[in-house]
Amino acid sequence: ILLFTLGIFILGFSSCIQEGQLILTPAEKLQGEWYYQKAFFVYNNGQRRDDVLNDFADSRIIFDGNSIYMEDLRTGQAFDGTYDLYTDDVGGYWDENGNYIENMERFLSAYVYDTRTNRRYVFDWQINLLTRNNLQFGEYFSDGNYSFKMRKLE
């Protein structure tokens, strides 16, 4: 009876595993084709934000392994390259029990070149949310920052 029960347990457990991974790494979640859903530029004074989705509405980003490909489908402009995904402890804190609580933030640096001009660019993004089909990130400049929300093509 013990062997029968163990066999049923193993068979049931292995069938669950074959359906797909339950836990994905951030790099695995990024894989695929993404489209912009929302895009804003927020000025440094915080009093104004512009909806700039029209500038990105016909664009996509494809993550494939360690490669990144960004394309404006309207103009044909494309950037091709690689990316690094990393985390940084940006200043954790000690809780009331004396435990250190990390304040980890996730970042992505894309090292790409314009396929028309061969000019090289580096895009540095702070990832605010990353799930299987939802990506939210920001890109920061001296006069303000972009805030993006993307959806994965299923």
DSSP file (Angstrom, degrees, kcal/mol; ACC not computed):
  #  RESIDUE AA STRUCTURE BP1 BP2  ACC     N-H-->O    O-->H-N    N-H-->O    O-->H-N    TCO  KAPPA ALPHA  PHI   PSI    X-CA   Y-CA   Z-CA
    1    1 A I     >        0   0    0      0, 0.0     4,-2.6     0, 0.0     5,-0.2   0.000 360.0 360.0 360.0 -39.7    0.0    0.0    0.0
    2    2 A L  H  >  +     0   0    0      1,-0.2     4,-2.5     2,-0.2     5,-0.2   0.924 360.0  46.7 -62.3 -44.1    2.9    2.3    0.8
    3    3 A L  H  > S+     0   0    0      2,-0.2     4,-2.6     1,-0.2    -1,-0.2   0.892 111.8  51.4 -65.3 -38.6    4.5    1.8   -2.6
    4    4 A F  H  > S+     0   0    0      2,-0.2     4,-2.3     1,-0.2    -2,-0.2   0.927 112.0  46.3 -62.3 -45.8    1.1    2.3   -4.3
    5    5 A T  H  X S+     0   0    0     -4,-2.6     4,-2.3     2,-0.2    -2,-0.2   0.905 113.2  49.3 -63.4 -43.0    0.5    5.6   -2.5
    6    6 A L  H  X S+     0   0    0     -4,-2.5     4,-2.6    -5,-0.2    -2,-0.2   0.905 110.3  51.0 -63.6 -41.6    4.1    6.7   -3.3
    7    7 A G  H  X S+     0   0    0     -4,-2.6     4,-2.5     2,-0.2    -2,-0.2   0.909 110.5  48.3 -62.1 -43.3    3.6    5.8   -6.9
    8    8 A I  H  X S+     0   0    0     -4,-2.3     4,-2.6     2,-0.2     5,-0.2   0.907 111.9  50.4 -63.0 -42.4    0.4    7.8   -7.2
    9    9 A F  H  X S+     0   0    0     -4,-2.3     4,-2.6     2,-0.2    -2,-0.2   0.936 112.4  45.6 -61.9 -47.4    2.0   10.8   -5.5
   10   10 A I  H  X S+     0   0    0     -4,-2.6     4,-2.7     2,-0.2     5,-0.2   0.913 113.7  49.4 -64.1 -43.1    5.0   10.7   -7.9
   11   11 A L  H  X S+     0   0    0     -4,-2.5     4,-1.6     1,-0.2    -1,-0.2   0.920 114.0  45.5 -62.4 -44.4    2.8   10.3  -10.9
   12   12 A G  H  X S+     0   0    0     -4,-2.6     4,-1.2     2,-0.2    -2,-0.2   0.894 114.4  48.3 -65.8 -40.6    0.5   13.2   -9.8
   13   13 A F  H  X S+     0   0    0     -4,-2.6     4,-1.6    -5,-0.2     3,-0.2   0.909 110.6  50.3 -67.6 -42.6    3.5   15.4   -9.0
   14   14 A S  H  X S+     0   0    0     -4,-2.7     4,-1.6     1,-0.2    -1,-0.2   0.837 106.5  55.3 -68.2 -31.4    5.3   14.8  -12.3
   15   15 A S  H  X S+     0   0    0     -4,-1.6     4,-0.7    -5,-0.2    -1,-0.2   0.838 106.1  52.5 -70.0 -30.8    2.2   15.6  -14.3
   16   16 A C  H >< S+     0   0    0     -4,-1.2     3,-0.6    -3,-0.2     4,-0.3   0.883 107.5  51.6 -68.7 -37.9    1.9   19.0  -12.6
   17   17 A I  H >< S+     0   0    0     -4,-1.6     3,-1.3     1,-0.2    -2,-0.2   0.871 102.8  58.9 -67.8 -36.5    5.5   19.8  -13.5
   18   18 A Q  H 3< S+     0   0    0     -4,-1.6    -1,-0.2     1,-0.3    -2,-0.2   0.717  91.6  69.6 -68.8 -20.2    5.0   18.9  -17.1
   19   19 A E  T << S-     0   0    0     -4,-0.7    -1,-0.3    -3,-0.6     2,-0.2   0.688 118.2 -73.9 -72.2 -17.1    2.3   21.5  -17.5
   20   20 A G    <   -     0   0    0     -3,-1.3    -1,-0.3    -4,-0.3     2,-0.1  -0.591  58.2 -59.3 138.2 159.8    4.8   24.4  -17.1
   21   21 A Q        -     0   0    0     -2,-0.2     3,-0.1     1,-0.1    -4,-0.0  -0.431  30.5-160.8 -70.8 140.7    6.9   26.1  -14.6
   22   22 A L  S    S+     0   0    0      1,-0.2     2,-0.5    -2,-0.1    -1,-0.1   0.801  81.6  45.7 -86.8 -33.6    5.1   27.8  -11.7
   23   23 A I  S    S-     0   0    0      0, 0.0     2,-0.4     0, 0.0    -1,-0.2  -0.951  70.6-172.1-117.5 123.2    8.0   30.1  -10.8
   24   24 A L        -     0   0    0     -2,-0.5   108,-0.0    -3,-0.1    -2,-0.0  -0.873  23.1-122.4-111.9 145.2    9.9   32.0  -13.5
   25   25 A T     >  -     0   0    0     -2,-0.4     4,-2.2     1,-0.1     3,-0.2  -0.405  34.5-105.9 -73.4 161.0   13.0   34.0  -13.1
   26   26 A P  H  > S+     0   0    0      0, 0.0     4,-1.6     0, 0.0    -1,-0.1   0.892 122.9  53.4 -56.1 -39.7   12.8   37.7  -14.1
   27   27 A A  H  > S+     0   0    0      1,-0.2     4,-0.9     2,-0.2    38,-0.1   0.883 109.0  49.1 -64.1 -36.7   14.8   37.0  -17.2
   28   28 A E  H  4 S+     0   0    0      1,-0.2     3,-0.4     2,-0.2    -1,-0.2   0.870 107.8  54.4 -69.2 -36.5   12.4   34.2  -18.2
   29   29 A K  H  < S+     0   0    0     -4,-2.2    -1,-0.2     1,-0.2    -2,-0.2   0.841 104.5  55.7 -64.9 -32.4    9.4   36.6  -17.6
   30   30 A L  H  < S+     0   0    0     -4,-1.6    33,-0.4    -5,-0.2    -1,-0.2   0.792  80.7 111.0 -70.0 -28.2   10.9   39.1  -20.0
   31   31 A Q     <  +     0   0    0     -4,-0.9     2,-0.3    -3,-0.4    33,-0.2  -0.200  62.5  38.0 -57.0 130.8   11.2   36.6  -22.9
   32   32 A G  E    S-A   63   0A   0     31,-2.5    31,-2.6     2,-0.0     2,-0.5  -0.796  95.7 -43.4 128.5-169.0    8.8   37.4  -25.8
   33   33 A E  E     -A   62   0A   0    120,-0.4   120,-3.6    -2,-0.3     2,-0.3  -0.877  50.7-166.9-107.4 127.3    7.3   40.3  -27.6
   34   34 A W  E     -AB  61 152A   0     27,-3.1    27,-2.0    -2,-0.5     2,-0.3  -0.881   5.6-164.1-119.0 143.9    6.0   43.4  -25.7
   35   35 A Y  E     -AB  60 151A   0    116,-2.6   116,-2.7    -2,-0.3     2,-0.3  -0.953  29.1-106.6-125.7 147.2    3.9   46.4  -26.8
   36   36 A Y  E     + B   0 150A   0     23,-0.7   114,-0.3    20,-0.4     3,-0.1  -0.524  34.0 170.7 -73.9 132.7    3.4   49.7  -25.1
   37   37 A Q  E    S+     0   0A   0    112,-3.6     2,-0.3     1,-0.4   113,-0.2   0.706  71.5  12.5-105.5 -37.3    0.0   50.3  -23.4
   38   38 A K  E     + B   0 149A   0    111,-1.9   111,-2.3    14,-0.0    -1,-0.4  -0.992  59.9 178.1-141.7 146.9    0.8   53.5  -21.6
   39   39 A A  E     + B   0 148A   0     -2,-0.3    13,-2.2   109,-0.2    14,-0.7  -0.930   7.2 172.4-152.3 126.4    3.6   56.0  -21.8
   40   40 A F  E     -CB  51 147A   0    107,-2.2   107,-2.6    -2,-0.3     2,-0.5  -0.962  24.3-146.5-132.0 148.8    4.0   59.3  -19.8
   41   41 A F  E     -CB  50 146A   0      9,-2.5     9,-2.7    -2,-0.3     2,-0.6  -0.983  19.4-163.0-111.8 121.3    6.7   61.9  -19.5
   42   42 A V  E     -CB  49 145A   0    103,-3.1   103,-2.4    -2,-0.5     7,-0.2  -0.910  14.5-134.0-107.4 120.9    6.7   63.4  -16.0
   43   43 A Y  E >   - B   0 144A   0      5,-2.1     3,-2.3    -2,-0.6   101,-0.3  -0.369  23.9-110.7 -73.5 153.9    8.6   66.6  -15.5
   44   44 A N  T 3  S+     0   0    0     99,-1.8   100,-0.1     1,-0.3    -1,-0.1   0.796 115.7  61.7 -57.3 -32.5   10.9   67.0  -12.6
   45   45 A N  T 3  S-     0   0    0     98,-0.2    -1,-0.3     1,-0.1    99,-0.1   0.658  99.5-138.6 -71.5 -11.3    8.7   69.5  -10.8
   46   46 A G  S <  S+     0   0    0     -3,-2.3    -2,-0.1     2,-0.2    -1,-0.1   0.463  77.0 104.1  73.7  -0.1    6.1   66.8  -10.7
   47   47 A Q  S    S+     0   0    0      1,-0.1     2,-0.4    -5,-0.0    -1,-0.1   0.582  78.9  39.2 -91.1  -9.7    3.3   69.3  -11.5
   48   48 A R        +     0   0    0     -5,-0.2    -5,-2.1     2,-0.0     2,-0.4  -0.999  55.4 179.4-143.1 140.5    2.9   68.2  -15.1
   49   49 A R  E     -C   42   0A   0     -2,-0.4     2,-0.4    -7,-0.2    -7,-0.2  -0.997  15.8-148.6-138.1 139.3    2.9   64.9  -17.0
   50   50 A D  E     -C   41   0A   0     -9,-2.7    -9,-2.5    -2,-0.4     2,-0.7  -0.878  17.0-128.0-108.2 135.9    2.4   64.4  -20.7
   51   51 A D  E     +C   40   0A   0     -2,-0.4   -11,-0.3   -11,-0.2     3,-0.2  -0.741  33.2 170.5 -78.2 115.0    0.8   61.4  -22.3
   52   52 A V    >   +     0   0    0    -13,-2.2     3,-1.4    -2,-0.7     4,-0.5   0.047  34.8 120.5-116.1  23.6    3.4   60.3  -25.0
   53   53 A L  G >>  +     0   0    0    -14,-0.7     4,-1.8     1,-0.3     3,-1.8   0.844  67.2  65.9 -58.8 -34.6    1.8   57.0  -26.0
   54   54 A N  G 34 S+     0   0    0      1,-0.3     4,-0.3     2,-0.2    -1,-0.3   0.812  96.2  57.4 -58.6 -28.3    1.5   58.2  -29.6
   55   55 A D  G <4 S+     0   0    0     -3,-1.4    -1,-0.3     1,-0.2    -2,-0.2   0.706 121.9  25.5 -72.2 -18.9    5.3   58.3  -29.8
   56   56 A F  T X4 S+     0   0    0     -3,-1.8     3,-2.1    -4,-0.5   -20,-0.4   0.425  89.0 104.0-122.7  -4.3    5.5   54.6  -28.8
   57   57 A A  T 3< S+     0   0    0     -4,-1.8    -3,-0.1     1,-0.3    -2,-0.1   0.793  88.1  42.2 -57.9 -33.2    2.1   53.1  -29.9
   58   58 A D  T 3  S+     0   0    0     -4,-0.3    15,-3.2   -23,-0.1    16,-0.4   0.012  99.6  99.9-102.6  27.9    3.5   51.4  -33.0
   59   59 A S  E <   - D   0  72A   0     -3,-2.1   -23,-0.7    13,-0.3     2,-0.3  -0.778  47.0-173.3-114.1 157.3    6.7   50.1  -31.3
   60   60 A R  E     -AD  35  71A   0     11,-2.2    11,-2.4    -2,-0.3     2,-0.4  -0.972  14.1-148.5-143.9 158.4    7.6   46.8  -29.9
   61   61 A I  E     -AD  34  70A   0    -27,-2.0   -27,-3.1    -2,-0.3     2,-0.5  -0.999  12.3-162.4-128.1 132.1   10.4   45.2  -27.8
   62   62 A I  E     -AD  33  69A   0      7,-3.0     7,-2.1    -2,-0.4     2,-0.5  -0.970   1.9-164.1-118.5 125.0   11.4   41.6  -28.3
   63   63 A F  E     +AD  32  68A   0    -31,-2.6   -31,-2.5    -2,-0.5     2,-0.4  -0.937  14.3 170.4-104.6 125.3   13.5   39.8  -25.7
   64   64 A D  E >   - D   0  67A   0      3,-2.2     3,-2.2    -2,-0.5     2,-0.4  -0.879  63.9 -54.0-139.0 102.8   15.1   36.6  -26.9
   65   65 A G  T 3  S-     0   0    0     -2,-0.4   -34,-0.0     1,-0.3    17,-0.0  -0.546 121.8 -21.4  64.6-122.4   17.6   35.0  -24.6
   66   66 A N  T 3  S+     0   0    0     -2,-0.4    17,-1.5    -3,-0.1     2,-0.3   0.295 120.7  99.1 -98.3   7.0   20.1   37.7  -23.9
   67   67 A S  E <   -DE  64  82A   0     -3,-2.2    -3,-2.2    15,-0.2     2,-0.4  -0.672  52.8-163.3 -98.7 150.4   19.2   39.7  -27.0
   68   68 A I  E     -DE  63  81A   0     13,-2.4    13,-2.0    -2,-0.3     2,-0.4  -0.994   4.3-173.8-131.0 139.4   16.9   42.7  -27.3
   69   69 A Y  E     -DE  62  80A   0     -7,-2.1    -7,-3.0    -2,-0.4     2,-0.4  -0.986   2.8-172.1-134.9 121.9   15.3   44.1  -30.4
   70   70 A M  E     +DE  61  79A   0      9,-2.8     9,-3.1    -2,-0.4     2,-0.4  -0.956  10.4 177.8-117.6 132.6   13.4   47.3  -30.4
   71   71 A E  E     -DE  60  78A   0    -11,-2.4   -11,-2.2    -2,-0.4     2,-0.8  -0.996  30.7-146.3-141.4 137.0   11.4   48.4  -33.5
   72   72 A D  E  >  -D   59   0A   0      5,-2.8     4,-2.8    -2,-0.4     5,-0.3  -0.904  17.9-162.2 -94.8 108.7    9.2   51.3  -34.5
   73   73 A L  T  4 S+     0   0    0    -15,-3.2   -14,-0.1    -2,-0.8    -1,-0.1   0.729  85.2  54.9 -67.8 -22.2    6.8   49.5  -36.9
   74   74 A R  T  4 S+     0   0    0    -16,-0.4    -1,-0.2     1,-0.1   -15,-0.1   0.912 123.1  21.6 -76.9 -44.7    5.6   52.8  -38.4
   75   75 A T  T  4 S-     0   0    0      2,-0.1    -2,-0.2   -17,-0.1    -1,-0.1   0.648  96.4-125.8-100.1 -18.1    9.1   54.2  -39.4
   76   76 A G     <  +     0   0    0     -4,-2.8     2,-0.1     1,-0.3    -3,-0.1   0.423  56.2 149.8  84.7  -2.2   11.1   51.0  -39.5
   77   77 A Q        -     0   0    0     -5,-0.3    -5,-2.8    -6,-0.1     2,-0.3  -0.453  23.9-176.8 -65.2 135.0   13.7   52.3  -37.1
   78   78 A A  E     -E   71   0A   0     -7,-0.2    37,-2.6    -2,-0.1     2,-0.4  -0.982  23.3-158.0-139.6 148.1   15.2   49.4  -35.2
   79   79 A F  E     -EF  70 114A   0     -9,-3.1    -9,-2.8    -2,-0.3     2,-0.4  -0.987  15.0-173.1-123.3 135.0   17.7   48.9  -32.4
   80   80 A D  E     +EF  69 113A   0     33,-2.0    33,-2.0    -2,-0.4     2,-0.3  -0.975  29.0  90.2-130.5 141.3   19.4   45.5  -31.9
   81   81 A G  E     -EF  68 112A   0    -13,-2.0   -13,-2.4    -2,-0.4     2,-0.3  -0.952  61.6 -64.4 173.3-151.2   21.7   44.4  -29.1
   82   82 A T  E     -EF  67 111A   0     29,-1.9    29,-3.0    -2,-0.3     2,-0.3  -0.768  34.1-151.3-126.0 170.4   22.0   42.7  -25.7
   83   83 A Y  E     - F   0 110A   0    -17,-1.5     2,-0.4    -2,-0.3    27,-0.2  -0.973   7.3-145.2-143.0 157.9   20.8   43.5  -22.2
   84   84 A D  E     - F   0 109A   0     25,-2.4    25,-2.4    -2,-0.3     2,-0.5  -0.985  10.9-159.6-120.8 135.5   21.8   42.9  -18.6
   85   85 A L  E     + F   0 108A   0     -2,-0.4     2,-0.3    23,-0.2    23,-0.2  -0.971  26.4 155.4-114.4 125.9   19.2   42.5  -15.9
   86   86 A Y  E     - F   0 107A   0     21,-2.4    21,-3.5    -2,-0.5     2,-0.3  -0.953  32.7-131.7-148.3 164.3   20.4   43.1  -12.3
   87   87 A T  E     - F   0 106A   0     -2,-0.3     2,-0.3    19,-0.2    19,-0.2  -0.817  15.5-164.9-116.1 159.2   19.2   44.1   -8.9
   88   88 A D  E     - F   0 105A   0     17,-2.2    17,-2.4    -2,-0.3     2,-0.9  -0.993  24.0-128.3-145.4 135.4   20.6   46.7   -6.5
   89   89 A D  E     - F   0 104A   0     -2,-0.3    15,-0.2    15,-0.2     3,-0.1  -0.763  26.4-171.9 -82.5 108.2   20.1   47.2   -2.7
   90   90 A V        -     0   0    0     13,-2.3    -1,-0.1    -2,-0.9    14,-0.1  -0.031  64.9 -47.6 -97.7  31.2   19.1   50.9   -2.7
   91   91 A G        -     0   0    0      2,-0.0    -1,-0.2    12,-0.0    13,-0.0   0.809  64.9-163.1 106.1  78.2   19.1   51.3    1.0
   92   92 A G        -     0   0    0     -3,-0.1     2,-0.3     1,-0.1    10,-0.2   0.035  12.7-135.8 -72.8-169.0   17.3   48.8    3.1
   93   93 A Y  E     -J  101   0B   0      8,-2.1     8,-3.9     6,-0.1     2,-0.5  -0.963  12.7-109.6-148.7 162.9   16.3   49.4    6.7
   94   94 A W  E     -J  100   0B   0     -2,-0.3     6,-0.2     6,-0.2     2,-0.0  -0.852  34.6-143.5 -97.1 126.8   16.3   47.7   10.1
   95   95 A D    >   -     0   0    0      4,-2.9     3,-1.9    -2,-0.5    -1,-0.0  -0.203  35.2 -88.8 -81.6 179.8   12.9   46.7   11.4
   96   96 A E  T 3  S+     0   0    0      1,-0.3    -1,-0.1     2,-0.1    -2,-0.0   0.666 126.6  55.6 -65.5 -16.6   11.7   46.8   15.0
   97   97 A N  T 3  S-     0   0    0      2,-0.1    -1,-0.3     0, 0.0     3,-0.1   0.354 120.6-104.3 -96.5   4.9   13.0   43.3   15.6
   98   98 A G  S <  S+     0   0    0     -3,-1.9     2,-0.4     1,-0.3    -2,-0.1   0.624  75.7 138.5  84.1  13.4   16.5   44.1   14.4
   99   99 A N        -     0   0    0      1,-0.0    -4,-2.9     2,-0.0     2,-0.6  -0.759  54.7-125.1 -93.6 137.5   16.2   42.4   11.0
  100  100 A Y  E     -J   94   0B   0     -2,-0.4     2,-0.6    -6,-0.2    -6,-0.2  -0.708  21.6-156.9 -81.8 123.5   17.6   44.0    8.0
  101  101 A I  E     -J   93   0B   0     -8,-3.9    -8,-2.1    -2,-0.6     2,-0.2  -0.902  13.4-138.1-103.8 115.4   14.9   44.5    5.3
  102  102 A E        -     0   0    0     -2,-0.6     2,-0.7   -10,-0.2   -13,-0.0  -0.466   6.0-153.6 -73.9 141.5   16.4   44.8    1.8
  103  103 A N        -     0   0    0     -2,-0.2   -13,-2.3     2,-0.0     2,-0.3  -0.752  26.8-176.0-111.5  80.3   15.0   47.4   -0.5
  104  104 A M  E     -F   89   0A   0     -2,-0.7     2,-0.4   -15,-0.2   -15,-0.2  -0.614   8.2-169.9 -85.3 133.7   15.9   45.7   -3.8
  105  105 A E  E     -F   88   0A   0    -17,-2.4   -17,-2.2    -2,-0.3     2,-0.4  -0.942  15.5-134.6-120.1 146.9   15.3   47.4   -7.1
  106  106 A R  E     -FG  87 127A   0     21,-0.7    21,-2.5    -2,-0.4     2,-0.3  -0.829  23.3-175.1-104.4 138.1   15.6   45.7  -10.5
  107  107 A F  E     -FG  86 126A   0    -21,-3.5   -21,-2.4    -2,-0.4     2,-0.4  -0.900  13.1-156.8-129.5 156.3   17.3   47.4  -13.4
  108  108 A L  E     -FG  85 125A   0     17,-2.4    17,-3.0    -2,-0.3     2,-0.5  -0.995   3.3-166.8-134.3 129.3   17.8   46.7  -17.1
  109  109 A S  E     -FG  84 124A   0    -25,-2.4   -25,-2.4    -2,-0.4     2,-0.5  -0.977   8.6-161.4-114.8 123.2   20.6   48.1  -19.2
  110  110 A A  E     -FG  83 123A   0     13,-2.9    13,-2.3    -2,-0.5     2,-0.7  -0.907   5.2-162.2-106.6 129.0   20.2   47.6  -23.0
  111  111 A Y  E     +FG  82 122A   0    -29,-3.0   -29,-1.9    -2,-0.5     2,-0.3  -0.904  32.7 154.8-111.4 100.5   23.3   47.9  -25.2
  112  112 A V  E     -FG  81 121A   0      9,-2.1     9,-3.2    -2,-0.7     2,-0.4  -0.768  34.5-144.8-128.3 165.5   22.0   48.5  -28.7
  113  113 A Y  E     -FG  80 120A   0    -33,-2.0   -33,-2.0    -2,-0.3     2,-0.5  -0.978  30.6-110.0-129.7 148.2   22.9   50.0  -32.0
  114  114 A D  E  >  -F   79   0A   0      5,-2.7     4,-2.8    -2,-0.4   -35,-0.2  -0.647  24.5-144.7 -74.1 123.0   20.6   51.7  -34.6
  115  115 A T  T  4 S+     0   0    0    -37,-2.6    -1,-0.1    -2,-0.5   -36,-0.1   0.694  96.0  45.9 -68.7 -17.7   20.4   49.3  -37.5
  116  116 A R  T  4 S+     0   0    0    -38,-0.4    -1,-0.2     3,-0.1   -37,-0.1   0.878 128.8  20.0 -87.2 -43.8   20.3   52.2  -40.0
  117  117 A T  T  4 S-     0   0    0      2,-0.1    -2,-0.2     0, 0.0     3,-0.1   0.577  89.8-132.3-104.9 -12.2   23.1   54.4  -38.7
  118  118 A N     <  +     0   0    0     -4,-2.8     2,-0.2     1,-0.2    -3,-0.1   0.599  53.3 151.6  63.6  13.7   25.1   51.9  -36.6
  119  119 A R        -     0   0    0     -5,-0.2    -5,-2.7     1,-0.1     2,-0.3  -0.525  41.9-129.1 -70.6 142.2   25.2   54.5  -33.8
  120  120 A R  E     -G  113   0A   0     -7,-0.2     2,-0.3    -2,-0.2    -7,-0.3  -0.724  27.8-179.1 -98.1 144.6   25.4   52.8  -30.4
  121  121 A Y  E     -G  112   0A   0     -9,-3.2    -9,-2.1    -2,-0.3     2,-0.4  -0.955  18.8-149.9-137.7 154.6   23.1   53.6  -27.4
  122  122 A V  E     -G  111   0A   0     -2,-0.3     2,-0.5   -11,-0.2   -11,-0.2  -0.995  11.6-164.7-125.4 124.8   22.7   52.5  -23.9
  123  123 A F  E     -G  110   0A   0    -13,-2.3   -13,-2.9    -2,-0.4     2,-0.6  -0.944   2.6-164.3-108.3 126.3   19.2   52.5  -22.3
  124  124 A D  E     -G  109   0A   0     -2,-0.5    16,-0.5   -15,-0.2     2,-0.4  -0.952  12.7-179.4-113.2 119.2   19.0   52.2  -18.5
  125  125 A W  E     -G  108   0A   0    -17,-3.0   -17,-2.4    -2,-0.6     2,-0.6  -0.919  24.6-143.3-120.6 142.2   15.6   51.3  -17.1
  126  126 A Q  E     -GH 107 138A   0     12,-2.5    12,-2.3    -2,-0.4     2,-0.6  -0.926  24.3-140.2 -99.2 121.2   14.3   50.9  -13.6
  127  127 A I  E     +GH 106 137A   0    -21,-2.5   -21,-0.7    -2,-0.6    10,-0.3  -0.721  24.9 175.4 -87.2 122.2   11.8   48.0  -13.5
  128  128 A N  E    S+     0   0A   0      8,-2.6     2,-0.3    -2,-0.6     9,-0.2   0.762  70.6   9.4 -94.9 -30.7    8.9   48.8  -11.3
  129  129 A L  E     + H   0 136A   0      7,-1.8     7,-2.8     2,-0.0     2,-0.4  -0.969  59.6 176.9-152.7 133.9    6.8   45.7  -12.0
  130  130 A L  E     + H   0 135A   0     -2,-0.3     5,-0.2     5,-0.2     2,-0.2  -0.920  15.4 149.3-142.8 114.8    7.5   42.5  -14.0
  131  131 A T        -     0   0    0      3,-2.7     3,-0.2    -2,-0.4    -2,-0.0  -0.631  65.0 -77.3-125.1-172.3    5.1   39.6  -14.3
  132  132 A R  S    S+     0   0    0      1,-0.2     3,-0.1    -2,-0.2     0, 0.0   0.821 128.4   8.7 -59.5 -31.5    4.5   37.0  -17.1
  133  133 A N  S    S+     0   0    0      1,-0.1    19,-1.3    18,-0.1     2,-0.4   0.227 116.7  75.5-137.0  16.4    2.6   39.6  -19.2
  134  134 A N  E     + I   0 151A   0     17,-0.2    -3,-2.7    -3,-0.2     2,-0.4  -0.986  47.4 176.8-136.8 124.0    3.0   43.0  -17.5
  135  135 A L  E     +HI 130 150A   0     15,-2.0    15,-3.4    -2,-0.4     2,-0.4  -0.990   0.4 177.8-129.2 123.5    6.1   45.1  -17.6
  136  136 A Q  E     +HI 129 149A   0     -7,-2.8    -8,-2.6    -2,-0.4    -7,-1.8  -0.994  16.0 153.8-125.7 129.7    6.3   48.6  -16.0
  137  137 A F  E     -HI 127 148A   0     11,-1.6    11,-3.1    -2,-0.4     2,-0.3  -0.962  28.3-138.7-150.5 165.0    9.5   50.6  -16.1
  138  138 A G  E     -HI 126 147A   0    -12,-2.3   -12,-2.5    -2,-0.3     2,-0.4  -0.927   1.6-156.7-127.9 152.6   11.0   54.1  -16.0
  139  139 A E  E     - I   0 146A   0      7,-1.8     7,-3.0    -2,-0.3     2,-0.4  -0.999  20.9-146.4-129.0 127.9   13.8   55.9  -17.8
  140  140 A Y  E     + I   0 145A   0    -16,-0.5     2,-0.3    -2,-0.4     5,-0.2  -0.781  20.3 170.4-109.3 137.7   15.3   58.9  -16.1
  141  141 A F  E >   - I   0 144A   0      3,-2.9     3,-0.7    -2,-0.4    -2,-0.0  -0.805  48.3 -97.3-132.9 172.8   16.7   62.1  -17.6
  142  142 A S  T 3  S+     0   0    0     -2,-0.3     3,-0.1     1,-0.2   -98,-0.0   0.801 122.3  40.4 -66.2 -29.4   17.8   65.5  -16.2
  143  143 A D  T 3  S-     0   0    0      1,-0.2   -99,-1.8  -100,-0.1     2,-0.3   0.472 130.2 -53.8-100.0  -1.9   14.5   67.2  -17.0
  144  144 A G  E <   -BI  43 141A   0     -3,-0.7    -3,-2.9  -101,-0.3     2,-0.3  -0.983  59.2 -86.1 159.2-164.8   12.2   64.4  -16.0
  145  145 A N  E     -BI  42 140A   0   -103,-2.4  -103,-3.1    -2,-0.3     2,-0.3  -0.984  19.6-127.0-142.1 151.6   11.4   60.7  -16.5
  146  146 A Y  E     -BI  41 139A   0     -7,-3.0    -7,-1.8    -2,-0.3     2,-0.4  -0.740  19.4-160.7 -90.7 144.4    9.5   58.4  -18.8
  147  147 A S  E     -BI  40 138A   0   -107,-2.6  -107,-2.2    -2,-0.3     2,-0.3  -0.992  13.9-172.9-127.8 122.8    7.1   55.9  -17.3
  148  148 A F  E     -BI  39 137A   0    -11,-3.1   -11,-1.6    -2,-0.4     2,-0.4  -0.875  17.9-167.1-121.1 147.0    6.0   53.0  -19.4
  149  149 A K  E     -BI  38 136A   0   -111,-2.3  -112,-3.6    -2,-0.3  -111,-1.9  -0.995  18.0-175.7-129.5 126.8    3.6   50.1  -19.1
  150  150 A M  E     -BI  36 135A   0    -15,-3.4   -15,-2.0    -2,-0.4     2,-0.4  -0.868  14.8-151.3-123.8 155.9    3.8   47.3  -21.6
  151  151 A R  E     -BI  35 134A   0   -116,-2.7  -116,-2.6    -2,-0.3     2,-0.3  -0.975  22.7-121.4-125.2 139.2    1.8   44.1  -22.3
  152  152 A K  E     -B   34   0A   0    -19,-1.3     2,-0.5    -2,-0.4  -118,-0.3  -0.589  24.6-118.7 -81.6 139.4    3.3   40.9  -23.7
  153  153 A L              0   0    0   -120,-3.6  -120,-0.4    -2,-0.3    -1,-0.1  -0.655 360.0 360.0 -74.1 125.2    1.9   39.5  -26.9
  154  154 A E              0   0    0     -2,-0.5    -1,-0.1  -122,-0.1    -2,-0.0   0.452 360.0 360.0 -83.6 360.0    0.4   36.1  -26.1
